[in-house]
Amino acid sequence: MNKTAFIIGNGPSLNEIDISLLADQDTMSFNRAYIAYEEWGFDPTYYLTIDGNTMLSVIDDVHELVRSSNIKKFFILGQNGLIHHHPDRLLPTGDNVFHLEETAFPNSATCVPDIQEINGKLVYSILPNAGINGLAILRYLGYEEVAFVGQDARYVDDTEYRDVEVEGWGKYKSFENNDKNHFRSDYFGEDCYFGKPNQDQIISLWAGVKNWIDAQENFSVYSCTPNSNLNPYYKYIPLEQFIKGER
């Protein structure tokens, strides 16, 4: 196993990097990023999804990814084998599929508890951001350093600029493409469910989890995301230079 893994976020800045540089690297991507895998020319090493709203839109496709993709391991938040709060939607299963089970839902990311594997499930305190959960899992898998691309932590509420319907607290449904918060306009496009973006919360979580990172031995996290709101907390190194060994 490589000592380095890359988190591929879904922010617009992903379009500013040469994604082909990651084709032979260990990578993790999230949620609906699979709509771009063919364009990228590779499947990521790992896939993760934790938002129950988003999972309503992606779960059928994730079943197909488990059957046919080159992804080595899947990490999916669930409850007794089902999408959280949706008892009619089964999660995929398999030797390379790990269901995530939360022991608590902390208010801040001042620490990320150790992950325990119990009967094929990874049990820990789930944080409300895919990137941070990916970070915790990559650490659990043994990686010594992680760099993130496309992790902009920069959002505009979709209700301010396009046709979306609010269905309960924090649950949105889109009726058009024109998604400005992600690297493709159809990322959360027509007929997609997704959670309400919260820029301040995400920045706060990433700032808080830095304390946990600094307390780890032989573990470092870097930003390879230009102009990310997280760059005040994580050293920024352009991806090309990072891959060449700059630290």
KELO-415653 format. One record per residue (C-alpha): residue number from 1; residue in three letters; x, y, z. Coordinates in Angstrom, 3 decimals, decimal comma. Layout:
BEGIN
+-----+-----+----------+----------+----------+
:   k :   r :        u :        v :        w :
+-----+-----+----------+----------+----------+
: NUM : ALA :        X :        Y :        Z :
...
+-----+-----+----------+----------+----------+
REM end
This chain:
BEGIN
+-----+-----+----------+----------+----------+
:   k :   r :        u :        v :        w :
+-----+-----+----------+----------+----------+
:   1 : MET :    0,000 :    0,000 :    0,000 :
:   2 : ASN :    1,150 :    3,524 :   -0,753 :
:   3 : LYS :    1,711 :    5,768 :    2,235 :
:   4 : THR :   -0,213 :    8,597 :    0,541 :
:   5 : ALA :   -3,879 :    8,810 :   -0,435 :
:   6 : PHE :   -5,798 :   11,549 :   -2,197 :
:   7 : ILE :   -9,294 :   12,732 :   -1,344 :
:   8 : ILE :  -11,109 :   13,833 :   -4,491 :
:   9 : GLY :  -13,719 :   16,374 :   -3,460 :
:  10 : ASN :  -16,451 :   17,600 :   -5,755 :
:  11 : GLY :  -15,928 :   21,369 :   -5,725 :
:  12 : PRO :  -15,635 :   23,509 :   -8,886 :
:  13 : SER :  -11,859 :   23,793 :   -8,403 :
:  14 : LEU :  -11,584 :   20,156 :   -9,486 :
:  15 : ASN :  -11,827 :   21,507 :  -13,027 :
:  16 : GLU :   -8,592 :   23,449 :  -12,463 :
:  17 : ILE :   -6,399 :   20,391 :  -11,902 :
:  18 : ASP :   -5,099 :   17,657 :  -14,165 :
:  19 : ILE :   -7,082 :   14,735 :  -12,787 :
:  20 : SER :   -5,012 :   12,285 :  -14,848 :
:  21 : LEU :   -2,194 :   12,841 :  -12,333 :
:  22 : LEU :   -4,228 :   10,761 :   -9,871 :
:  23 : ALA :   -4,885 :    7,782 :  -12,150 :
:  24 : ASP :   -2,151 :    5,674 :  -10,552 :
:  25 : GLN :   -2,581 :    7,002 :   -7,011 :
:  26 : ASP :   -4,702 :    5,718 :   -4,132 :
:  27 : THR :   -7,822 :    7,876 :   -4,147 :
:  28 : MET :  -11,207 :    8,244 :   -2,490 :
:  29 : SER :  -14,229 :    9,944 :   -4,016 :
:  30 : PHE :  -17,745 :   10,592 :   -2,821 :
:  31 : ASN :  -21,434 :   10,659 :   -3,548 :
:  32 : ARG :  -22,230 :   11,333 :   -7,219 :
:  33 : ALA :  -18,654 :   11,741 :   -8,470 :
:  34 : TYR :  -19,055 :    8,494 :  -10,410 :
:  35 : ILE :  -20,769 :   10,428 :  -13,222 :
:  36 : ALA :  -17,232 :   11,575 :  -14,159 :
:  37 : TYR :  -15,262 :    8,329 :  -13,745 :
:  38 : GLU :  -15,359 :    7,536 :  -17,467 :
:  39 : GLU :  -14,178 :   11,045 :  -18,283 :
:  40 : TRP :  -11,410 :   10,759 :  -15,690 :
:  41 : GLY :  -10,274 :    7,474 :  -17,182 :
:  42 : PHE :  -10,094 :    5,628 :  -13,858 :
:  43 : ASP :  -12,156 :    4,471 :  -10,907 :
:  44 : PRO :  -11,047 :    5,619 :   -7,462 :
:  45 : THR :   -9,581 :    3,149 :   -4,994 :
:  46 : TYR :  -12,293 :    3,886 :   -2,436 :
:  47 : TYR :  -15,824 :    5,269 :   -2,497 :
:  48 : LEU :  -17,785 :    6,794 :    0,398 :
:  49 : THR :  -21,283 :    8,199 :    0,880 :
:  50 : ILE :  -22,848 :    9,243 :    4,182 :
:  51 : ASP :  -25,669 :   11,721 :    3,507 :
:  52 : GLY :  -29,079 :   10,082 :    3,654 :
:  53 : ASN :  -30,613 :   12,658 :    1,314 :
:  54 : THR :  -27,924 :   12,193 :   -1,331 :
:  55 : MET :  -28,140 :    8,434 :   -0,997 :
:  56 : LEU :  -31,728 :    8,504 :   -2,239 :
:  57 : SER :  -30,329 :    9,712 :   -5,563 :
:  58 : VAL :  -27,238 :    7,530 :   -5,782 :
:  59 : ILE :  -28,016 :    4,200 :   -4,135 :
:  60 : ASP :  -29,138 :    2,364 :   -7,297 :
:  61 : ASP :  -25,974 :    3,501 :   -9,059 :
:  62 : VAL :  -23,869 :    2,451 :   -6,065 :
:  63 : HIS :  -25,314 :   -1,059 :   -6,293 :
:  64 : GLU :  -24,093 :   -1,112 :   -9,899 :
:  65 : LEU :  -20,665 :    0,246 :   -8,906 :
:  66 : VAL :  -20,310 :   -2,615 :   -6,418 :
:  67 : ARG :  -21,159 :   -5,103 :   -9,167 :
:  68 : SER :  -19,050 :   -3,736 :  -11,998 :
:  69 : SER :  -16,482 :   -1,068 :  -11,038 :
:  70 : ASN :  -12,806 :   -1,379 :  -10,118 :
:  71 : ILE :  -13,333 :    0,317 :   -6,750 :
:  72 : LYS :  -11,603 :   -1,747 :   -4,072 :
:  73 : LYS :  -13,645 :   -0,743 :   -1,019 :
:  74 : PHE :  -16,966 :    0,974 :   -0,418 :
:  75 : PHE :  -17,909 :    2,821 :    2,785 :
:  76 : ILE :  -21,614 :    3,578 :    3,172 :
:  77 : LEU :  -23,525 :    5,007 :    6,118 :
:  78 : GLY :  -26,515 :    2,889 :    7,015 :
:  79 : GLN :  -28,769 :    1,550 :    9,689 :
:  80 : ASN :  -29,333 :   -2,204 :    9,864 :
:  81 : GLY :  -28,408 :   -2,560 :    6,194 :
:  82 : LEU :  -30,699 :    0,239 :    5,031 :
:  83 : ILE :  -30,317 :    3,876 :    4,071 :
:  84 : HIS :  -30,565 :    5,940 :    7,236 :
:  85 : HIS :  -34,264 :    6,757 :    7,867 :
:  86 : HIS :  -35,394 :    5,038 :    4,640 :
:  87 : PRO :  -36,453 :    1,475 :    5,533 :
:  88 : ASP :  -37,304 :    0,511 :    1,946 :
:  89 : ARG :  -33,860 :    1,150 :    0,438 :
:  90 : LEU :  -31,329 :   -1,645 :    0,875 :
:  91 : LEU :  -27,615 :   -0,943 :    0,958 :
:  92 : PRO :  -25,309 :   -3,058 :   -1,208 :
:  93 : THR :  -23,386 :   -5,836 :    0,493 :
:  94 : GLY :  -20,184 :   -7,700 :   -0,327 :
:  95 : ASP :  -16,713 :   -8,487 :    0,912 :
:  96 : ASN :  -15,545 :   -5,032 :   -0,183 :
:  97 : VAL :  -18,539 :   -3,117 :    1,223 :
:  98 : PHE :  -18,351 :   -1,668 :    4,732 :
:  99 : HIS :  -21,403 :   -0,183 :    6,381 :
: 100 : LEU :  -20,667 :    2,765 :    8,642 :
: 101 : GLU :  -22,518 :    2,916 :   11,927 :
: 102 : GLU :  -22,531 :    5,954 :   14,147 :
: 103 : THR :  -21,991 :    5,742 :   17,888 :
: 104 : ALA :  -22,626 :    9,461 :   18,359 :
: 105 : PHE :  -23,078 :   12,601 :   16,314 :
: 106 : PRO :  -20,683 :   15,178 :   17,776 :
: 107 : ASN :  -21,251 :   18,917 :   17,492 :
: 108 : SER :  -17,675 :   19,649 :   16,509 :
: 109 : ALA :  -14,677 :   17,823 :   15,103 :
: 110 : THR :  -12,306 :   18,533 :   17,947 :
: 111 : CYS :  -11,395 :   14,873 :   17,747 :
: 112 : VAL :  -12,169 :   11,859 :   15,601 :
: 113 : PRO :  -12,428 :    8,703 :   17,737 :
: 114 : ASP :  -10,719 :    5,494 :   16,791 :
: 115 : ILE :  -12,695 :    3,419 :   14,317 :
: 116 : GLN :  -13,635 :   -0,096 :   15,343 :
: 117 : GLU :  -14,559 :   -2,841 :   12,883 :
: 118 : ILE :  -17,408 :   -4,972 :   14,227 :
: 119 : ASN :  -19,006 :   -7,685 :   12,090 :
: 120 : GLY :  -18,041 :   -5,957 :    8,848 :
: 121 : LYS :  -19,188 :   -2,545 :   10,050 :
: 122 : LEU :  -16,997 :    0,406 :   10,887 :
: 123 : VAL :  -18,277 :    1,953 :   14,085 :
: 124 : TYR :  -17,272 :    5,476 :   15,137 :
: 125 : SER :  -18,615 :    8,998 :   15,627 :
: 126 : ILE :  -19,810 :   10,090 :   12,205 :
: 127 : LEU :  -19,188 :   13,735 :   11,311 :
: 128 : PRO :  -21,497 :   15,569 :    8,861 :
: 129 : ASN :  -18,985 :   15,918 :    6,027 :
: 130 : ALA :  -17,891 :   13,225 :    3,578 :
: 131 : GLY :  -14,328 :   14,521 :    3,289 :
: 132 : ILE :  -13,681 :   14,373 :    7,023 :
: 133 : ASN :  -15,123 :   10,871 :    7,275 :
: 134 : GLY :  -12,929 :    9,887 :    4,364 :
: 135 : LEU :   -9,944 :   11,319 :    6,189 :
: 136 : ALA :  -10,714 :    9,282 :    9,302 :
: 137 : ILE :  -11,147 :    6,079 :    7,290 :
: 138 : LEU :   -7,936 :    6,604 :    5,340 :
: 139 : ARG :   -6,110 :    7,022 :    8,636 :
: 140 : TYR :   -7,747 :    3,820 :    9,893 :
: 141 : LEU :   -6,573 :    2,035 :    6,736 :
: 142 : GLY :   -2,987 :    2,969 :    7,550 :
: 143 : TYR :   -2,155 :    5,911 :    5,293 :
: 144 : GLU :    0,493 :    8,270 :    6,628 :
: 145 : GLU :   -0,500 :   11,320 :    4,631 :
: 146 : VAL :   -3,561 :   12,549 :    2,794 :
: 147 : ALA :   -3,907 :   15,364 :    0,283 :
: 148 : PHE :   -7,219 :   16,740 :   -0,898 :
: 149 : VAL :   -8,229 :   18,182 :   -4,269 :
: 150 : GLY :  -11,588 :   19,727 :   -5,130 :
: 151 : GLN :  -12,272 :   20,323 :   -1,443 :
: 152 : ASP :  -13,314 :   23,955 :   -1,822 :
: 153 : ALA :  -15,523 :   24,336 :    1,291 :
: 154 : ARG :  -17,242 :   27,131 :   -0,618 :
: 155 : TYR :  -21,005 :   27,014 :   -1,120 :
: 156 : VAL :  -23,982 :   29,076 :   -2,211 :
: 157 : ASP :  -27,409 :   27,966 :   -1,026 :
: 158 : ASP :  -29,081 :   26,446 :   -4,082 :
: 159 : THR :  -32,393 :   28,116 :   -3,287 :
: 160 : GLU :  -30,725 :   31,446 :   -4,102 :
: 161 : TYR :  -30,023 :   30,721 :   -7,758 :
: 162 : ARG :  -31,904 :   27,708 :   -9,140 :
: 163 : ASP :  -35,154 :   25,789 :   -8,980 :
: 164 : VAL :  -35,035 :   23,514 :   -5,940 :
: 165 : GLU :  -37,700 :   22,346 :   -3,525 :
: 166 : VAL :  -37,113 :   22,170 :    0,219 :
: 167 : GLU :  -38,527 :   18,927 :    1,615 :
: 168 : GLY :  -38,169 :   19,038 :    5,363 :
: 169 : TRP :  -35,133 :   20,171 :    7,323 :
: 170 : GLY :  -32,038 :   20,261 :    5,150 :
: 171 : LYS :  -33,441 :   18,103 :    2,329 :
: 172 : TYR :  -33,463 :   19,593 :   -1,155 :
: 173 : LYS :  -34,677 :   18,314 :   -4,507 :
: 174 : SER :  -33,433 :   19,919 :   -7,714 :
: 175 : PHE :  -35,554 :   20,437 :  -10,808 :
: 176 : GLU :  -32,727 :   21,602 :  -13,056 :
: 177 : ASN :  -29,001 :   21,325 :  -13,589 :
: 178 : ASN :  -26,914 :   24,515 :  -13,209 :
: 179 : ASP :  -25,265 :   23,247 :  -10,013 :
: 180 : LYS :  -22,689 :   25,920 :   -9,096 :
: 181 : ASN :  -21,399 :   24,191 :   -5,977 :
: 182 : HIS :  -19,810 :   21,221 :   -7,734 :
: 183 : PHE :  -17,461 :   20,465 :  -10,601 :
: 184 : ARG :  -20,285 :   19,562 :  -12,986 :
: 185 : SER :  -23,515 :   21,427 :  -13,532 :
: 186 : ASP :  -25,422 :   18,120 :  -13,434 :
: 187 : TYR :  -23,729 :   16,874 :  -10,250 :
: 188 : PHE :  -26,846 :   17,474 :   -8,170 :
: 189 : GLY :  -28,878 :   18,063 :  -11,273 :
: 190 : GLU :  -32,447 :   17,459 :  -12,284 :
: 191 : ASP :  -34,394 :   15,117 :   -9,950 :
: 192 : CYS :  -31,483 :   14,787 :   -7,508 :
: 193 : TYR :  -31,975 :   14,840 :   -3,746 :
: 194 : PHE :  -29,213 :   16,333 :   -1,622 :
: 195 : GLY :  -28,555 :   17,960 :    1,728 :
: 196 : LYS :  -28,553 :   21,714 :    2,220 :
: 197 : PRO :  -24,983 :   23,041 :    1,958 :
: 198 : ASN :  -23,577 :   24,778 :    5,042 :
: 199 : GLN :  -20,279 :   26,518 :    4,332 :
: 200 : ASP :  -19,642 :   27,828 :    7,854 :
: 201 : GLN :  -20,263 :   24,431 :    9,440 :
: 202 : ILE :  -17,930 :   22,648 :    7,031 :
: 203 : ILE :  -15,107 :   25,137 :    7,552 :
: 204 : SER :  -15,577 :   24,831 :   11,317 :
: 205 : LEU :  -15,442 :   21,033 :   11,146 :
: 206 : TRP :  -12,259 :   20,996 :    9,096 :
: 207 : ALA :  -10,656 :   23,604 :   11,352 :
: 208 : GLY :  -11,562 :   21,561 :   14,429 :
: 209 : VAL :  -10,374 :   18,234 :   13,077 :
: 210 : LYS :   -6,906 :   19,742 :   12,587 :
: 211 : ASN :   -6,423 :   19,260 :   16,350 :
: 212 : TRP :   -6,986 :   15,519 :   15,919 :
: 213 : ILE :   -4,608 :   15,379 :   12,947 :
: 214 : ASP :   -1,852 :   17,159 :   14,860 :
: 215 : ALA :   -2,236 :   14,683 :   17,732 :
: 216 : GLN :   -1,601 :   11,677 :   15,448 :
: 217 : GLU :    1,825 :   10,145 :   15,006 :
: 218 : ASN :    3,114 :    9,853 :   11,444 :
: 219 : PHE :    0,057 :   11,445 :    9,871 :
: 220 : SER :   -0,108 :   14,639 :    7,821 :
: 221 : VAL :   -2,815 :   16,291 :    5,739 :
: 222 : TYR :   -2,239 :   18,740 :    2,896 :
: 223 : SER :   -4,372 :   20,808 :    0,565 :
: 224 : CYS :   -3,855 :   20,567 :   -3,172 :
: 225 : THR :   -6,992 :   22,656 :   -3,737 :
: 226 : PRO :   -6,334 :   26,179 :   -5,052 :
: 227 : ASN :   -8,215 :   28,943 :   -3,207 :
: 228 : SER :   -9,910 :   26,523 :   -0,817 :
: 229 : ASN :  -11,486 :   27,996 :    2,301 :
: 230 : LEU :   -9,531 :   25,283 :    4,131 :
: 231 : ASN :   -6,106 :   26,524 :    3,071 :
: 232 : PRO :   -5,682 :   28,720 :    6,178 :
: 233 : TYR :   -5,648 :   25,450 :    8,165 :
: 234 : TYR :   -3,856 :   23,051 :    5,790 :
: 235 : LYS :   -0,650 :   23,724 :    3,900 :
: 236 : TYR :   -1,385 :   24,283 :    0,209 :
: 237 : ILE :    0,871 :   22,622 :   -2,357 :
: 238 : PRO :   -0,104 :   22,520 :   -6,054 :
: 239 : LEU :   -0,905 :   18,935 :   -7,048 :
: 240 : GLU :    1,880 :   18,625 :   -9,610 :
: 241 : GLN :    4,460 :   19,720 :   -7,040 :
: 242 : PHE :    2,992 :   17,503 :   -4,323 :
: 243 : ILE :    3,238 :   14,428 :   -6,523 :
: 244 : LYS :    6,851 :   15,335 :   -7,295 :
: 245 : GLY :    7,589 :   15,255 :   -3,550 :
: 246 : GLU :    7,248 :   18,824 :   -2,281 :
: 247 : ARG :    6,086 :   18,989 :    1,332 :
+-----+-----+----------+----------+----------+
REM end
